[in-house]
Amino acid sequence: MCLSLVCNFQVRSTTGAKFDVARAPAPLWRDPLYDGAADPTVVWDDAKREWRVFYTQRRAKGSEDLPGVSWAYGTAIGMATSSDFGVTWRYQGTCQGLDFEAGLNTFWAPDVVRGLNDGTCTTVLNIILQLAYNSQT
């Protein structure tokens, strides 16, 4: 099942900056390394007063010679930030410290849950450990 949502709303910042979703550039974000950003989750960073997006960093660009669907494996979690309510985004690299086991690990579909009482964040994501890719697949 596919679900598509159309949102028509505006967000105003405390400085008066306005972001109109209907006139937003498309796409809002493209991963500068692989152009394969997928599964995004967006959270507000109170300390830095900016939006953060975490996403699956699929290897779409430059994967033409990879066998099968290997472009979707061995992926990292990418990060970008926006301090102007999503009008422009800056690439911040990938989440570090996720590899707790040797081998080519795959990280997919991050989600961030903020605690209601203390504001701490917990990240939930899917992991495939120590990928052994079969090139015949």
Secondary structure as UniProt FT lines:
FT   STRAND          10..12
FT   TURN            14..15
FT   STRAND          18..20
FT   HELIX           21..23
FT   TURN            32..34
FT   STRAND          37..45
FT   TURN            46..49
FT   STRAND          50..57
FT   TURN            61..62
FT   TURN            64..65
FT   TURN            68..69
FT   HELIX           70..72
FT   STRAND          76..82
FT   TURN            85..86
FT   STRAND          90..94
FT   STRAND          106..114
FT   TURN            116..118
FT   STRAND          121..128
FT   TURN            135..136
//
